[in-house]
């Protein structure tokens, strides 16, 4: 497939005015591949698309069509993307791939190319493990870590910004998050103290001493609970 695609690449580089037309044709084929191509042909198309993207012959935004509902059925988008990912990672690294996906406006977690019932990160991670795409597995794990951190941070802000927040509930939430592996203890402490330091009560110098006293009394039980 690489040798075959190289013919197109050399041709387009010689006749640059055809480059836009090729991109449009690839986009159209992707949109109708569910009915016009069999699974093997869709895999070849995914591989060819990877080579063309790597060489900058076609624009990344044509991949945005993979989120269309008719392509999500029967895992058509997933199988196409898997072939694309495998080819890309044989030629380049995961960083360049994620950059291209970002330009295509695809969710970094890749959830939007999976059918609705298969969008949990656990399922996506297991899928790429089964496909032996270890770089993609690590990418999904990184996305899970980032998502967990954002959710944890948002919840902590809700507790801290509530003047009457319940220390027992806060401690319980943090402990549960650590026990479930959503955050590590150092990360939890860093987010907790950072949130306290950035809370509204610290805005005026007059309230620093009072806030410090209150924060210490509320966070000490949290630390002891871990």
CORQUIFEN-V775801 format. One record per pair of residues at least 6 apart in sequence whose ideal C-beta (glycine too) atoms are under 7 Angstrom apart, sorted by the first residue. I is the first residue (numbers start at 0). J is the second residue. D is the distance in whole Angstrom. If there is no record, write none. Layout:
i={I;I}
j={J;J}
d={D;D}
This chain:
i={0;0;0;1;4;4;4;8;8;11;11;11;11;18;21;21;22;22;22;25;25;25;26;26;28;29;29;30;30;32;32;32;32;33;33;33;36;38;41;41;41;42;42;44;45;45;45;45;46;46;46;48;49;49;49;50;51;52;52;53;53;53;59;59;59;60;60;60;62;62;63;63;63;65;65;65;65;66;66;70;71;74;76;77;77;80;81;84;84;84;85;87;88;88;88;93;93;97;97;100;101;105;105;107;108;108;108;109;110;110;113;120;120;120;123;124;124;124;127;127;127;128;147;147;148;148;151;151;151;151;152;154;155;155;155;156;158;158;159;159;159;160;160;166;166;169;170;170;170;173;173;173;174;174;176;176;177;177;177;184;191;191;195;200;200;201;201}
j={43;46;47;50;47;50;51;54;56;17;18;21;56;56;56;57;57;58;61;48;57;61;61;64;44;61;64;64;67;41;44;75;79;69;70;75;44;78;75;78;79;78;82;79;79;80;82;83;82;83;86;83;83;86;87;86;57;59;99;87;90;91;99;102;103;102;103;104;103;105;103;104;105;76;79;80;112;111;112;76;114;114;112;112;113;112;130;96;132;135;132;96;96;132;134;134;138;107;138;107;107;111;112;142;120;139;142;123;118;123;123;139;142;143;139;136;139;140;135;136;139;136;181;182;182;186;176;181;182;190;190;172;190;191;194;194;164;169;194;195;198;198;199;217;220;221;220;221;224;187;191;221;224;225;182;187;184;187;225;225;218;221;214;206;210;207;210}
d={6;5;6;6;5;4;6;5;6;6;5;6;5;6;7;6;4;6;6;6;5;6;4;6;7;7;5;5;7;5;6;7;7;6;6;5;6;6;7;6;5;7;4;7;4;7;3;4;5;7;4;6;5;4;5;7;5;6;6;7;6;6;5;4;4;7;5;7;4;6;5;5;7;4;7;6;5;5;6;4;5;7;5;6;6;5;6;7;6;6;6;5;7;7;5;4;6;7;7;7;7;6;7;6;6;7;4;6;4;7;6;6;7;5;5;6;5;7;4;5;6;5;4;6;7;7;6;6;5;6;5;6;6;6;5;6;5;5;5;6;5;6;7;5;6;7;6;5;5;5;7;6;5;6;5;7;6;6;7;6;6;7;5;5;4;6;6}
